[in-house]
Amino acid sequence: MPNPVVREASIGVYDSGVGGLSVLRALKAKLPGESFIYVADCGHAPYGDRPATFVESRARDIAGFLNQHGAKALVIACNTASVVAVQSLREMYTLPIVAMEPAIKPATQVSRSKVVLVLATSNTIRSPSVARLCSTYGADTRVILQACPGLADQVERGRFHDPVTQQLLESYLRPGLDAGADTIVLGCTHYAFLVEAIATIAGPAVTIVEPSGAIASQLSRVLPASPGSTQSALAATTFFTSGPPRELAGFLALIGEPSAQVHALPQTET
């Protein structure tokens, strides 16, 4: 495979694996004239049950890689990496950094039953960030925090409609739905690829809150002004992965990008 061509002043997008591709899609729709570098840390995914020190180390390494490639902004398209590492990354770099956190605030605002179900990884569920969000916005709302071990792995494998995926979703959704939740927060970017399956189980009366659009809007607000307008015809996306490139290429083909070229991420000392 030829050496990757990375556009100057690209936007870096980073996730533990393929979940952040749902965010990347929203970013490209909002900012069609921008170029992107997407890094999937598939060789170390999932992050959900990894030690926080490991996740932070990976985030630092990948942010360093993106900074070396001239990224003008960084989107951490991973809830787990965001709650663990965003503070230290903002101390290290002056470029704008947009991070993810479960959309508990907007969910409490739209819930009619005042019961909200949050689906996320174990690390995200037990993070101080989520505790703060629940304390700040959950005064008149019951927020049910549901860890979903194994669900991100199914998405990584492209098994959106697999029986195992359906069983996991049933087991994670049913307690919250039975408790009266009328709003579901997708607190992991991987779960965006399961919206259809989640909606089928939850039913039409349940609102699903998926944050990609809000992240794209936030990036557009903080993005440094360019000296001239970038023509969308020149925009490009370069993909890197710490796992086998053919696997990420296969996932990209599955979601409608069969011609995407994927490059191996240089190894680090993590």
matplotlib code that plots the C-alpha trace (Angstrom):
import matplotlib.pyplot as plt

x = [0.0, 1.4, 2.5, -0.4, -0.9, -2.1, -3.5, -2.0, -4.1, -6.4, -8.7, -7.7, -10.4, -9.6, -11.5, -10.6, -11.9, -14.7, -17.3, -15.9, -16.7, -20.3, -18.9, -16.7, -19.7, -21.4, -18.2, -17.8, -21.5, -21.1, -17.7, -17.5, -14.5, -12.3, -9.8, -9.6, -7.2, -9.0, -7.1, -8.8, -6.9, -8.4, -5.2, -6.1, -9.9, -12.2, -11.3, -14.3, -12.6, -9.0, -7.2, -7.5, -3.7, -3.6, -6.4, -4.7, -1.4, -2.9, -4.7, -1.5, 0.4, -2.3, -2.7, 1.0, 0.8, -1.9, -0.1, 3.0, 0.9, -0.2, -3.7, -5.4, -8.0, -8.7, -12.0, -11.9, -14.7, -14.6, -16.5, -14.1, -11.0, -12.7, -13.6, -10.2, -7.8, -9.2, -8.0, -4.4, -4.5, -5.8, -2.9, -0.5, -1.8, -3.1, -5.1, -8.9, -10.0, -13.6, -14.4, -17.4, -19.5, -22.9, -25.7, -27.4, -28.3, -30.4, -31.9, -33.2, -34.7, -36.7, -37.7, -41.4, -41.4, -38.3, -36.5, -33.4, -31.4, -27.7, -25.9, -22.1, -18.9, -17.9, -15.2, -17.5, -20.3, -18.0, -16.2, -16.3, -17.5, -20.8, -21.2, -21.0, -23.5, -26.0, -25.6, -26.0, -28.8, -30.6, -32.2, -35.8, -34.9, -34.0, -30.8, -30.2, -26.6, -26.2, -22.7, -22.7, -19.8, -19.3, -21.5, -18.7, -16.9, -19.9, -19.8, -16.1, -16.8, -19.6, -22.2, -25.0, -27.8, -26.1, -28.2, -25.6, -25.9, -29.7, -29.4, -27.0, -29.2, -32.3, -30.4, -29.1, -32.2, -35.0, -34.4, -34.4, -37.4, -39.3, -38.4, -40.2, -37.3, -38.6, -35.2, -32.0, -28.6, -26.0, -22.9, -20.5, -19.9, -20.0, -23.7, -24.7, -24.4, -27.0, -29.7, -32.0, -31.8, -32.2, -35.2, -36.8, -36.6, -37.4, -40.4, -41.4, -42.3, -38.7, -36.3, -32.7, -30.1, -27.0, -24.5, -22.7, -24.5, -23.8, -20.1, -20.0, -21.7, -19.2, -16.2, -17.5, -17.7, -14.1, -12.4, -9.7, -10.6, -8.7, -7.1, -9.1, -12.0, -11.1, -12.7, -14.6, -13.1, -9.7, -10.9, -9.7, -9.8, -6.8, -7.3, -4.9, -5.3, -3.2, -5.0, -4.8, -5.6, -7.7, -10.1, -10.8, -11.0, -13.6, -15.7, -15.5, -16.8, -19.6, -20.8, -20.5, -16.9, -15.4, -12.6, -11.1, -7.4, -6.3, -2.7, -0.9, -0.5, 3.2, 3.9, 4.4, 5.9, 2.6]
y = [0.0, 3.5, 5.8, 7.9, 11.4, 13.6, 17.0, 19.9, 21.3, 18.2, 17.5, 14.5, 12.1, 9.3, 6.3, 3.0, 1.4, 1.8, 3.6, 7.0, 6.5, 7.4, 10.7, 11.2, 10.8, 13.7, 15.8, 15.4, 16.3, 19.4, 20.4, 19.1, 21.3, 19.9, 17.0, 14.5, 11.9, 9.1, 6.9, 3.6, 2.0, -1.4, -3.2, -2.3, -2.2, -2.2, 0.3, -0.3, -2.5, -1.3, 0.3, 4.1, 4.5, 2.4, 4.4, 7.6, 6.4, 5.4, 8.7, 10.6, 8.5, 9.0, 12.7, 13.0, 11.2, 13.5, 16.6, 15.5, 15.3, 18.9, 18.4, 21.7, 20.2, 17.0, 15.1, 12.4, 10.3, 7.9, 8.4, 6.2, 8.0, 11.4, 10.9, 9.4, 11.6, 14.8, 16.9, 15.8, 16.3, 19.8, 20.5, 19.2, 20.9, 24.3, 23.1, 22.8, 19.4, 18.3, 15.4, 13.1, 12.7, 10.9, 13.3, 13.1, 16.8, 16.9, 13.5, 14.8, 17.8, 15.7, 12.8, 12.8, 9.9, 11.4, 8.1, 8.0, 4.9, 5.5, 2.7, 2.9, 1.0, 0.1, 2.7, 5.5, 4.4, 4.6, 7.8, 11.0, 12.8, 10.7, 11.1, 14.9, 14.9, 12.8, 15.1, 18.2, 17.3, 14.4, 16.1, 15.5, 12.5, 8.9, 8.2, 4.4, 3.7, 0.5, -0.9, -3.0, -5.4, -7.1, -4.8, -2.7, -5.9, -7.0, -3.7, -4.0, -7.3, -5.7, -8.0, -5.4, -8.0, -11.1, -13.1, -12.5, -8.8, -9.0, -11.0, -8.4, -5.5, -7.2, -7.9, -4.3, -2.5, -4.4, -3.5, 0.3, 0.0, -2.0, 0.8, 3.3, 4.8, 6.8, 8.2, 6.2, 7.8, 6.2, 6.7, 4.9, 5.9, 2.2, 2.0, 4.4, 1.5, -0.3, 2.4, 0.4, -2.6, -0.6, 1.2, -2.1, -3.3, 0.0, 0.9, 4.2, 5.9, 5.9, 8.7, 7.7, 10.4, 10.0, 12.9, 12.9, 16.0, 17.9, 17.1, 18.3, 21.5, 22.0, 21.4, 24.0, 26.5, 26.0, 25.3, 27.9, 30.2, 29.4, 32.2, 31.0, 28.8, 25.2, 23.6, 20.5, 18.8, 18.9, 17.5, 14.0, 11.5, 9.4, 6.3, 4.7, 1.7, -0.1, -3.4, -5.2, -2.5, -5.1, -5.4, -1.6, -1.5, -4.3, -2.4, 0.7, -1.3, -2.6, 0.9, 2.2, 3.2, 0.4, 2.4, 3.8, 3.0, 2.1, 2.5, 0.9, 3.2, 3.4, 1.4, 3.2, 2.1, 1.8]
z = [0.0, -0.8, 1.9, 3.3, 2.0, 4.9, 4.1, 6.1, 8.8, 9.0, 11.9, 14.0, 15.0, 17.5, 18.9, 20.5, 17.3, 14.7, 16.9, 16.1, 12.5, 13.4, 14.7, 11.6, 9.4, 11.2, 11.1, 7.4, 6.8, 8.9, 7.5, 4.0, 3.1, 5.8, 5.7, 8.5, 9.9, 11.6, 14.1, 15.3, 18.1, 17.2, 18.3, 21.9, 21.7, 23.6, 26.2, 28.4, 31.0, 30.5, 33.4, 33.3, 33.2, 30.0, 28.3, 29.2, 27.9, 24.5, 24.3, 24.8, 22.2, 19.6, 20.3, 19.9, 16.5, 15.3, 16.5, 14.6, 11.5, 11.9, 13.2, 13.8, 16.1, 17.8, 18.3, 20.9, 19.4, 22.4, 25.6, 27.6, 26.4, 26.9, 30.5, 31.3, 29.3, 28.0, 30.9, 30.6, 26.8, 27.1, 29.5, 26.9, 23.7, 22.8, 19.8, 20.2, 21.7, 21.4, 23.7, 24.3, 27.4, 27.7, 26.7, 30.1, 30.1, 26.9, 27.8, 31.1, 29.3, 26.8, 29.0, 29.9, 32.3, 34.1, 33.7, 31.5, 30.6, 29.8, 27.9, 28.1, 28.8, 32.4, 32.6, 31.4, 33.8, 36.8, 35.8, 37.9, 34.8, 34.7, 38.4, 37.9, 35.1, 37.1, 40.1, 38.1, 35.8, 37.5, 40.4, 39.1, 36.9, 37.6, 35.6, 35.2, 34.3, 32.4, 31.6, 28.4, 28.4, 25.0, 23.0, 21.5, 20.6, 18.5, 16.7, 16.1, 14.3, 12.3, 13.9, 14.1, 13.7, 15.1, 17.6, 20.3, 19.7, 20.0, 23.3, 24.7, 23.8, 25.3, 28.5, 28.8, 27.6, 29.3, 33.0, 32.2, 29.9, 32.5, 35.0, 32.8, 30.8, 27.8, 26.8, 26.0, 25.9, 23.7, 25.9, 23.5, 19.9, 18.9, 19.8, 17.1, 14.6, 16.7, 16.6, 14.4, 16.6, 19.8, 18.4, 17.5, 21.0, 22.7, 20.5, 18.9, 22.1, 23.3, 22.3, 21.5, 22.1, 19.9, 20.2, 16.8, 15.5, 18.7, 18.5, 14.9, 15.9, 18.8, 16.5, 14.0, 16.8, 18.1, 14.8, 14.0, 11.2, 8.0, 5.9, 2.9, 2.1, 1.6, -1.5, -0.7, -3.8, -2.1, 1.2, 2.1, 4.9, 5.9, 8.0, 10.4, 12.7, 15.3, 14.3, 10.9, 8.2, 6.3, 9.2, 9.4, 5.6, 5.8, 8.3, 6.2, 3.2, 5.4, 6.1, 2.6, 2.0, 0.0, -1.6, 1.7, 2.1, 5.6, 6.9, 9.9, 12.8, 13.8, 16.9, 20.3, 23.6, 25.5]

ax = plt.figure().add_subplot(projection="3d")
ax.plot(x, y, z, "-o")
ax.set_aspect("equal")
plt.show()
